[in-house]
Structure formats: structure tokens, C-alpha cells
């Protein structure tokens, strides 16, 4: 009985082991587990090197990316930084590396994202450069008088000569914007140098930028209470204008036009005239400008007749001003003095020694000096301008002759009834308008 039980137990263990072995062998027949390639192929973030603050807007459904960059940004070689869930990104046939590969975005660029499972998605990237937001008035003038622009306050102040009619003025202006207009109902578009406005009251100019933003500038026109400048007419087109002759010796430098009438071109000496092909004017190596004479081809003769006539009208205007502010100042010797704006009158000649004289006033102030005899500017005398005074507003009406000594430094417009003479090394910022002749000796004269 005991032997039977032992034998049965042994067979039970054999059967259990066989079952275990059979179970282990069956596992070799199960299929292996595989992971499918990812279909992910999105661009989730997009920007450009140097412009990370201008991130692109990704529209996943439409597969578009829109980027707006600042005005003036060149788009022909931009390098994108992007994040993608795909395996590779290409533009055309060029494989893209974020932060490295440049592309031309003049037209929209198609980014093809390839997933690990080889499926693709195409994103269209469009780059827009923002419109210019600039809308400033950078220069403003009326009748040649520049206005003062306060960019912070958006104001422009301008002072015009006494007697100016402010109801029909034409401004010249430079803007950084797209358009400029005045008024609201109606809105009047402005064209520099053409559009007429009434400045009886301040005028508001609205400058509109390319991005349609705008800025309003208030322009206020003041009229000076002092002297009106002498109107030179067409005589003001010349730095030297004479009736009987213009001559030079030595190395002279003239900046501006020279005119002579009724005398002929043969009375313009020392300049080495070279006639233009039209024979309406001549050139000279000593002159930065043109040289005109009464015997040149029309329309020059008529032009010169008008200019000389305007010179005489201007002389008479200056001589005819009444109610002087100063009479016989310094008994004719104004050396060392400071001259404020106004009308000065002498029944004698006027002398300026080497002590010089200072002319002090604003940019729009006017000085008229009525000299009954000669104007004599001694050697090395200097006329100094102060406070913004301009040579173009200083008029020396001289009934005798005007002589500028050696190395003198003169400012202003001389209207002489006789001769104007500039000696060796004299410098003049102004105009020499003589009813007889102008003589130069190695001098420099520049139109104001």
C-alpha cells in the first residue's frame, strides 16, 4: 500500500512537469508587438532670427502661417526658427534647419513637413512688411522764410516780413508721411509749393502715414512789425549786376550769376569767358554760375534789361524809405558799434574801420542803410552777424561808390549808384548791384 502511494506521487509530479513544459512551449507561437511610425507633421511655432518678438500666427486648420515684420525689413534672405512635430521640413528641394536655412519671402513660401510615416503637410508662410508709420513735417517755409518746428508740441511758428498778406500764402514743406491735408469739411489735400491757404488764424496740417495713422501740426504765421525788405525783383537773381562793366584780376571766386547791361560781354574782363552752345550765357572757371550780357542770344537781352530795371527800382525803394530810426549815427563812423534792425540815414559817407561792426537781430529782421555819399570799409574790417541776422536782409543803399578794403569781410546787399570795388582778399556774403561797374581783385563773393 505504501509502495502504491509513492508510485502515484511520482507520476503526479511527472504529469505536472509535462504540463509546465507544454505551457512554455506554446508562448513561442504568439505574434511580435510592433510600433507604427508617427503621422505627426505639424509646425507649432514660427518666427525669424532677429525678429523673435514678431512671432508668426499659425492657423493649423488652413495650414497657413502669417508673419508681420517692421517697416523697411528686407525679406529676400530671412532665416526662420520653427518647431515641428514632423521628421523633416523642406522648402522646394531644400531641407530646412531651424535657425539656419535662409529663404526668400518676396512671395509666400511653401513648407512641406514630412512625418515619420512619410505622410506630408504643406504650410504656406506669408510675410508682410508693415506700412511706414512715419508722419512728421521735417521742413516748412513760406516765401523763403523757414518755420520753426517743435516736434514735441507739433507746432510750427513762422514770422513773415511786415506788410505780408497772410490770406493767400503758399507753403513749401517736406513730410515723411504719405499725404498731408488741411481742414475737415472740406479736406484740402496739400501740394508743396502749390496749394494756397489763409493763415489769418492758425492752420492745422494733418499728415497721414502709409499705415493710415496721422499727426496734426498747428502752423501759426506772424507778421513782423519792422521794415519790409527791399524787393530786388529779377536783380536778385545775380550776385554781381552792373551797367558798364565787370572786371577781375587775380584768383577770384564768384558763387552766383553775373549780369551786365546795357554794355556788351566784351566789357566783362578777366574771367576767360566760354560761351555756351546756345550763346545765351557764358561760363568761367572763376564763377560757379552763369554769366549774362546784353549782346547774347535772345531771350538774354530782354532778361538783362528787366534785371537792370529792377536794380534801379530797388535802389529807389531803399533810398525812398522815410522816418529813419537812426539819423547820422556816429557822424558816419559806425566802427565798433552794434546795429539793431531799422532804417539808418546819413547825409554823409559811412566808414567802417578795422574795428568792424556788428549787425544784431533775428533771422527775419531787416536793416536798410541810406548812405548819401561813399561807403568805405577799411582793410581787415569785419561785419559780424549776430542773433540770427541774415545777409539777405541787409541793404546798403549807397549814392556814391562802395569800396571794400584788402581782406575786408562784408555782409549785405550793396545797391550803388556808381562803382563797387572789392580789393585784394576781400570777402563778401551778399550782392554787388552797381549802376556803373564792379571791380574785383582776387576776391570772393557769394550770393546770400
C-alpha positions as CSV (number, residue, x, y, z in Angstrom):
1,X,0.0,0.0,0.0
2,X,2.8,2.3,0.8
3,X,4.6,1.5,-2.4
4,X,1.4,2.3,-4.4
5,X,1.2,5.8,-2.9
6,X,4.8,6.6,-3.7
7,X,4.4,5.4,-7.2
8,X,1.2,7.6,-7.7
9,X,3.0,10.7,-6.3
10,X,5.9,10.2,-8.7
11,X,3.5,10.1,-11.7
12,X,1.7,13.2,-10.5
13,X,5.0,15.2,-10.5
14,X,5.8,13.9,-14.0
15,X,2.4,15.0,-15.3
16,X,2.8,18.5,-13.7
17,X,6.2,19.0,-15.2
18,X,4.9,18.0,-18.6
19,X,2.1,20.5,-18.3
20,X,4.5,23.3,-17.4
21,X,6.8,22.4,-20.4
22,X,3.9,22.4,-22.7
23,X,2.7,25.7,-21.5
24,X,6.1,27.3,-22.0
25,X,6.4,26.0,-25.5
26,X,3.1,27.5,-26.6
27,X,4.4,31.1,-26.0
28,X,6.7,30.8,-28.9
29,X,3.7,30.9,-31.2
30,X,2.5,34.5,-30.2
31,X,3.0,37.3,-32.9
32,X,5.6,40.0,-32.1
33,X,4.5,43.5,-30.8
34,X,5.3,46.4,-33.4
35,X,5.0,50.3,-33.0
36,X,3.6,52.2,-36.1
37,X,5.5,55.3,-37.4
38,X,4.1,58.6,-36.2
39,X,1.9,60.5,-38.5
40,X,2.6,63.8,-36.7
41,X,3.6,66.6,-39.2
42,X,2.7,70.0,-37.7
43,X,4.5,73.3,-37.4
44,X,3.7,74.5,-33.9
45,X,5.8,77.7,-33.6
46,X,7.4,80.0,-36.2
47,X,9.5,83.2,-36.1
48,X,12.6,84.8,-37.7
49,X,16.1,85.3,-36.5
50,X,16.4,88.8,-35.2
51,X,12.6,89.2,-35.0
52,X,11.6,86.8,-32.3
53,X,9.1,89.3,-30.9
54,X,7.2,89.2,-34.2
55,X,6.1,85.5,-33.9
56,X,4.1,84.1,-36.8
57,X,0.4,83.2,-36.4
58,X,-0.1,79.5,-37.2
59,X,-3.5,78.5,-38.5
60,X,-3.5,74.8,-38.2
61,X,-6.7,74.1,-40.0
62,X,-5.8,76.3,-43.0
63,X,-2.2,75.3,-42.8
64,X,-1.0,78.9,-43.1
65,X,1.5,81.0,-41.1
66,X,1.3,84.8,-41.2
67,X,4.2,86.9,-40.1
68,X,4.3,90.8,-40.0
69,X,7.7,92.4,-39.8
70,X,8.6,96.1,-39.2
71,X,8.6,98.6,-42.0
72,X,11.7,98.5,-44.1
73,X,12.7,94.9,-43.3
74,X,14.3,93.2,-46.3
75,X,12.6,89.8,-47.0
76,X,14.9,88.2,-49.6
77,X,17.0,86.3,-47.1
78,X,15.2,85.7,-43.9
79,X,16.1,82.7,-41.6
80,X,13.2,81.1,-39.8
81,X,13.2,79.5,-36.4
82,X,10.4,76.9,-36.1
83,X,9.2,74.0,-34.0
84,X,7.8,70.9,-35.8
85,X,6.4,67.5,-34.8
86,X,7.4,66.0,-38.2
87,X,10.6,64.3,-39.2
88,X,11.9,66.7,-41.9
89,X,10.9,70.1,-43.3
90,X,11.7,71.3,-46.8
91,X,11.1,74.3,-49.0
92,X,11.2,73.2,-52.5
93,X,14.0,70.7,-52.5
94,X,16.0,72.5,-49.8
95,X,15.9,70.7,-46.4
96,X,15.3,73.3,-43.7
97,X,17.2,73.6,-40.4
98,X,15.6,75.8,-37.8
99,X,17.6,79.0,-37.2
100,X,20.0,78.2,-40.1
101,X,18.4,78.0,-43.5
102,X,17.6,81.3,-45.2
103,X,14.7,81.8,-47.7
104,X,13.3,84.5,-50.0
105,X,9.9,85.6,-48.8
106,X,9.1,88.1,-51.6
107,X,6.3,85.6,-52.4
108,X,4.7,83.1,-50.0
109,X,6.9,80.1,-49.2
110,X,5.5,76.5,-49.0
111,X,7.0,74.5,-46.2
112,X,6.5,70.7,-46.6
113,X,6.6,68.8,-43.3
114,X,7.1,65.0,-43.7
115,X,6.0,62.8,-40.9
116,X,7.8,59.6,-39.8
117,X,5.1,57.6,-41.7
118,X,6.1,59.6,-44.8
119,X,2.8,61.4,-44.9
120,X,3.1,65.2,-45.5
121,X,1.5,68.5,-44.7
122,X,2.2,71.8,-46.6
123,X,2.2,75.1,-44.7
124,X,2.1,78.4,-46.6
125,X,4.2,81.1,-44.9
126,X,3.3,84.7,-45.9
127,X,5.5,87.6,-44.7
128,X,4.0,91.1,-44.7
129,X,6.2,94.2,-44.1
130,X,4.3,96.8,-42.0
131,X,3.5,100.1,-43.7
132,X,5.5,103.1,-42.8
133,X,4.2,104.8,-39.6
134,X,6.3,108.0,-40.2
135,X,4.2,111.1,-40.3
136,X,6.3,114.1,-39.5
137,X,6.8,117.6,-41.0
138,X,10.5,117.9,-41.3
139,X,10.8,121.2,-43.2
140,X,8.4,124.1,-43.7
141,X,8.8,127.6,-45.3
142,X,6.7,130.4,-46.8
143,X,8.2,132.9,-49.3
144,X,11.6,131.6,-48.5
145,X,11.3,132.1,-44.7
146,X,11.8,128.9,-42.7
147,X,9.4,128.0,-40.0
148,X,10.4,126.8,-36.5
149,X,9.2,123.2,-36.0
150,X,8.6,121.9,-32.4
151,X,8.2,118.2,-32.9
152,X,7.1,117.5,-29.3
153,X,4.3,120.1,-29.4
154,X,3.6,119.5,-33.1
155,X,3.7,123.3,-33.8
156,X,5.3,125.4,-36.5
157,X,5.9,129.1,-36.0
158,X,6.9,131.4,-38.8
159,X,7.4,135.2,-38.9
160,X,7.0,136.9,-42.3
161,X,8.1,140.5,-43.2
162,X,6.0,143.5,-42.4
163,X,3.0,144.0,-44.7
164,X,2.7,140.4,-45.8
165,X,-0.8,139.4,-46.9
166,X,-1.5,136.2,-44.9
167,X,-4.8,135.4,-46.6
168,X,-3.2,133.8,-49.7
169,X,0.1,132.1,-48.8
170,X,1.8,129.1,-50.4
171,X,3.9,126.8,-48.2
172,X,6.7,124.6,-49.1
173,X,7.0,121.6,-46.9
174,X,8.7,118.2,-46.6
175,X,6.9,115.3,-44.9
176,X,7.8,111.7,-44.0
177,X,4.1,110.6,-44.4
178,X,2.1,109.7,-47.4
179,X,-0.3,112.6,-47.6
180,X,-0.9,116.0,-45.9
181,X,-4.2,117.8,-45.8
182,X,-5.8,120.9,-44.2
183,X,-9.3,121.2,-42.9
184,X,-12.1,118.7,-42.2
185,X,-15.1,119.9,-44.3
186,X,-13.8,120.0,-46.9
187,X,-10.5,118.3,-46.6
188,X,-8.0,120.0,-48.9
189,X,-5.0,117.9,-49.9
190,X,-1.8,119.9,-49.9
191,X,0.9,120.1,-52.6
192,X,4.1,121.7,-51.6
193,X,4.7,124.9,-53.4
194,X,1.3,125.0,-55.0
195,X,-1.7,124.9,-52.5
196,X,-2.9,128.3,-51.2
197,X,-4.1,128.7,-47.6
198,X,-5.4,131.5,-45.5
199,X,-3.2,132.0,-42.4
200,X,-5.3,134.7,-40.7
201,X,-5.9,132.0,-38.0
202,X,-3.6,129.1,-37.2
203,X,-3.8,126.3,-39.8
204,X,-3.8,122.6,-38.9
205,X,-1.9,120.3,-41.2
206,X,-2.8,116.6,-40.9
207,X,0.0,114.3,-42.0
208,X,-1.2,110.7,-42.8
209,X,1.3,107.9,-42.7
210,X,1.3,104.8,-45.0
211,X,-0.2,102.8,-42.2
212,X,-3.1,105.4,-42.0
213,X,-2.0,106.8,-38.6
214,X,-1.8,110.6,-38.5
215,X,-0.3,113.6,-36.8
216,X,-1.6,117.1,-36.7
217,X,0.7,120.1,-36.8
218,X,-0.6,123.6,-36.0
219,X,1.0,126.3,-38.1
220,X,0.9,129.9,-36.9
221,X,2.0,132.8,-39.1
222,X,3.2,136.0,-37.5
223,X,3.8,139.3,-39.4
224,X,6.8,141.3,-38.4
225,X,6.2,144.9,-37.3
226,X,9.6,146.2,-38.5
227,X,10.8,147.1,-42.0
228,X,9.8,145.3,-45.1
229,X,12.9,144.1,-47.1
230,X,13.8,145.8,-50.4
231,X,12.3,143.9,-53.3
232,X,15.1,143.2,-55.7
233,X,12.9,141.6,-58.4
234,X,15.0,139.8,-61.1
235,X,18.1,141.7,-59.9
236,X,18.0,139.3,-57.0
237,X,19.0,136.5,-59.5
238,X,22.5,137.9,-59.6
239,X,25.4,138.1,-57.2
240,X,27.0,140.8,-59.5
241,X,25.0,143.1,-61.7
242,X,26.3,146.2,-63.4
243,X,25.6,148.6,-66.3
244,X,29.0,149.4,-67.7
245,X,31.5,146.7,-66.8
246,X,32.6,143.8,-64.6
247,X,36.3,143.1,-64.2
248,X,38.6,140.9,-62.1
249,X,42.3,140.4,-61.6
250,X,44.0,137.6,-59.6
251,X,42.3,134.5,-58.5
252,X,38.7,135.5,-57.8
253,X,35.9,133.1,-56.7
254,X,32.3,134.1,-57.5
255,X,29.3,131.9,-56.4
256,X,26.2,133.1,-58.3
257,X,25.3,134.6,-61.6
258,X,26.9,137.7,-63.1
259,X,25.0,140.1,-65.4
260,X,25.9,143.1,-67.5
261,X,23.6,145.5,-69.4
262,X,23.5,147.6,-71.5
263,X,27.3,147.1,-72.0
264,X,28.3,144.1,-74.1
265,X,30.1,140.9,-73.0
266,X,33.4,142.4,-74.1
267,X,33.2,144.6,-71.0
268,X,33.3,141.6,-68.8
269,X,37.1,141.1,-68.4
270,X,39.5,138.8,-66.6
271,X,37.1,135.9,-66.4
272,X,38.1,134.0,-69.5
273,X,34.5,133.7,-70.8
274,X,33.5,130.4,-72.5
275,X,30.2,130.8,-74.5
276,X,27.5,128.2,-74.1
277,X,26.5,126.4,-77.2
278,X,23.2,128.4,-77.2
279,X,25.2,131.7,-76.8
280,X,22.6,132.8,-74.2
281,X,25.2,132.8,-71.5
282,X,28.9,132.1,-70.8
283,X,30.9,130.1,-68.2
284,X,34.1,130.8,-66.4
285,X,36.4,128.8,-64.2
286,X,36.2,131.6,-61.7
287,X,32.4,131.6,-61.5
288,X,30.0,129.0,-60.0
289,X,27.1,130.1,-62.0
290,X,26.3,131.7,-65.4
291,X,27.4,135.0,-66.9
292,X,24.9,137.0,-68.9
293,X,25.4,140.1,-71.2
294,X,23.1,142.3,-73.2
295,X,24.5,141.2,-76.6
296,X,23.9,137.4,-76.1
297,X,21.3,135.5,-78.0
298,X,17.6,136.2,-77.0
299,X,16.0,135.9,-74.6
300,X,19.1,137.1,-72.7
301,X,18.9,140.8,-73.8
302,X,15.3,141.2,-72.5
303,X,16.2,139.3,-69.4
304,X,19.1,141.7,-68.7
305,X,17.1,144.8,-69.4
306,X,14.5,143.7,-66.9
307,X,17.1,142.9,-64.3
308,X,18.9,146.3,-64.6
309,X,15.5,148.0,-64.4
310,X,14.6,146.1,-61.3
311,X,18.0,147.1,-59.8
312,X,17.2,150.7,-60.2
313,X,13.7,150.2,-58.8
314,X,15.2,148.5,-55.7
315,X,17.7,151.4,-55.3
316,X,14.9,153.9,-55.4
317,X,12.9,151.9,-52.9
318,X,15.7,151.7,-50.4
319,X,16.6,155.4,-50.9
320,X,12.9,156.4,-50.6
321,X,12.2,154.9,-47.2
322,X,11.2,157.6,-44.8
323,X,11.1,158.1,-41.0
324,X,14.5,156.7,-40.1
325,X,15.1,155.1,-36.8
326,X,18.6,156.4,-36.7
327,X,20.0,159.6,-38.3
328,X,23.7,160.5,-38.7
329,X,24.7,157.7,-36.3
330,X,28.4,158.1,-35.3
331,X,28.6,161.1,-37.6
332,X,29.1,158.5,-40.3
333,X,31.7,156.4,-38.5
334,X,29.9,153.3,-37.2
335,X,33.1,151.3,-36.3
336,X,32.8,149.2,-33.3
337,X,29.1,149.7,-32.9
338,X,26.2,147.1,-32.8
339,X,23.4,147.9,-35.1
340,X,19.9,146.7,-34.4
341,X,17.2,146.3,-37.0
342,X,15.8,149.5,-38.5
343,X,16.3,152.3,-41.1
344,X,19.5,154.3,-40.8
345,X,20.1,157.5,-42.7
346,X,23.3,159.6,-43.3
347,X,23.7,162.8,-45.3
348,X,27.4,161.9,-45.5
349,X,29.5,158.9,-46.3
350,X,29.8,155.9,-43.9
351,X,33.1,154.5,-42.6
352,X,33.8,151.1,-41.1
353,X,37.4,150.8,-39.8
354,X,39.3,147.7,-38.9
355,X,37.3,147.7,-35.6
356,X,34.4,146.3,-37.6
357,X,30.7,146.5,-36.9
358,X,28.2,144.0,-35.5
359,X,24.7,143.7,-37.0
360,X,22.4,142.0,-34.5
361,X,18.9,140.8,-34.8
362,X,16.6,138.0,-35.8
363,X,16.5,135.9,-38.9
364,X,13.6,137.9,-40.3
365,X,14.7,141.4,-39.2
366,X,15.6,144.0,-41.8
367,X,18.3,146.7,-42.0
368,X,18.4,149.5,-44.6
369,X,21.4,151.9,-44.6
370,X,20.8,155.1,-46.6
371,X,24.3,156.5,-47.4
372,X,24.3,159.8,-49.3
373,X,28.0,159.6,-50.3
374,X,30.6,156.8,-50.3
375,X,30.7,153.6,-48.2
376,X,34.2,152.8,-47.2
377,X,35.1,149.6,-45.5
378,X,38.7,149.7,-44.3
379,X,41.3,146.9,-44.7
380,X,40.6,143.8,-42.5
381,X,37.3,145.3,-41.3
382,X,34.7,142.6,-40.4
383,X,31.0,142.9,-40.4
384,X,29.8,140.4,-37.8
385,X,26.2,139.0,-37.9
386,X,24.6,138.1,-34.5
387,X,21.4,136.7,-33.2
388,X,20.4,135.1,-36.5
389,X,20.7,138.2,-38.7
390,X,21.0,137.3,-42.4
391,X,23.0,139.0,-45.1
392,X,20.0,138.8,-47.5
393,X,18.0,141.2,-45.2
394,X,20.8,143.9,-45.0
395,X,20.6,146.6,-47.7
396,X,23.3,149.2,-48.2
397,X,21.9,151.9,-50.5
398,X,24.9,154.0,-51.5
399,X,24.6,157.1,-53.6
400,X,28.4,157.3,-54.1
401,X,30.8,154.4,-54.5
402,X,31.4,151.4,-52.3
403,X,34.9,150.3,-51.5
404,X,35.8,147.1,-49.6
405,X,39.4,147.2,-48.5
406,X,42.0,144.5,-48.5
407,X,40.9,141.4,-46.5
408,X,37.6,143.0,-45.5
409,X,34.8,140.7,-44.6
410,X,31.5,142.2,-45.7
411,X,27.8,141.1,-45.4
412,X,24.8,142.5,-47.1
413,X,23.4,143.7,-50.5
414,X,25.1,146.8,-51.9
415,X,22.9,148.9,-54.2
416,X,25.3,151.5,-55.5
417,X,24.5,154.4,-57.8
418,X,28.1,154.3,-59.1
419,X,31.1,151.9,-58.6
420,X,31.5,148.9,-56.3
421,X,35.1,147.8,-55.7
422,X,36.4,144.8,-53.8
423,X,40.2,144.9,-53.1
424,X,42.6,142.1,-52.7
425,X,41.4,139.3,-50.4
426,X,38.1,141.0,-49.7
427,X,35.2,138.6,-48.9
428,X,31.6,139.4,-49.5
429,X,28.5,137.5,-48.5
430,X,25.8,139.4,-50.4
431,X,25.3,141.0,-53.8
432,X,27.1,143.8,-55.6
433,X,24.5,145.7,-57.7
434,X,26.1,148.7,-59.3
435,X,24.6,151.3,-61.7
436,X,28.1,151.7,-63.3
437,X,30.8,149.0,-62.7
438,X,32.0,146.3,-60.4
439,X,35.7,145.6,-60.0
440,X,37.3,142.6,-58.2
441,X,40.9,141.9,-57.2
442,X,41.4,138.3,-56.0
443,X,38.2,138.4,-54.0
444,X,35.5,136.0,-53.1
445,X,31.8,136.9,-53.4
446,X,28.9,134.6,-52.6
447,X,25.2,135.1,-53.0
448,X,23.4,135.1,-49.6
